[in-house]
Amino acid sequence: MESNNDYSYNFKSILAQSLAMAGPCFIMTGIGIELVCSTIIVGALASDKSKDVLPPLTDEPASWLGSFLFLFTPLGSALSSLMLNRFGHKTCMILTNIPFIASQIMFFYANSVRTLYVCSMLMGISVGYSGGPTSAYLGEVCEPKLRGTLMSMTNVFCYVGSFLFTLINAFILDWRLTVLIGMSIPIVNIVILFMTPQSPMWLLTKGKPLKAQRSLAKLRGWPSQETGSSKEFKEMIAYTSTVVHDNDDIETDVKGTTSSWGQLLRPEVYRPFRLLMVYFFFANLMSGV
């Protein structure tokens, strides 16, 4: 929902929205850990002098260990898209920590290369699963004037996670203990997310206006009725009603076909997709130079 209105919120609103970002920030920190985890393990097991119970990794198993993370990321994204609308952003953000925790526990007790492969697959599912609910939640709970700043701020935590995980391993020099310490991130994240307000937009689409209004009040620092909270909530109701009406029109227009496929032809969907494809093309092109 876009709006150019200034709702005249005070500092408490900015603070409340910043606190709501704690859960997504921890998720991005976990993603940073997952992206660098395989690299650290490969480096630790590549040496013939490694005292680990696992044999030294040759080039082929090391390559598969690093690749499974990215091969299973689309599977996590697909699962997220199927569950997001039904369970909501908050629940899906909690669920993304489950395969992360499972992978770290299995890493700690791993005694075969196949176990390492399964751990990498689980991390890939976790990374892919986290993208949809995190981005959708950030876009729906923030004021338009703060949305870009807060969303950009959370991306920094991905690099923070990679840096801290690498730094801990550099001091400890034990990759099993490092992944055990890193497991504290998803555990703390689950606790934080249980205290995080649900998205008001999602609650409205599920026919829960009272819960949506209370959630919006929490996210805006419990403002008085004279400020923009009431006006913003009315705009949300009007927006969700329009979206539901448009979806009904799509279902009526595309007879005998799945309505969700019809939405892929809408400009607000394919234009961002086109920009992303251009970005990914040049990013991968420059990575190979």
Salt bridges, closest charged atoms under 4 A:
GLU2 OE2 - ARG147 NH1 3.20
ASP6 OD1 - LYS145 NZ 3.63
ASP52 OD1 - ARG176 NH2 2.87
GLU140 OE2 - HIS89 NE2 3.52
GLU232 OE2 - ARG220 NH2 2.92
ASP246 OD2 - ARG266 NH2 3.92
ASP249 OD2 - HIS245 NE2 3.37
GLU268 OE2 - ARG266 NH2 3.09
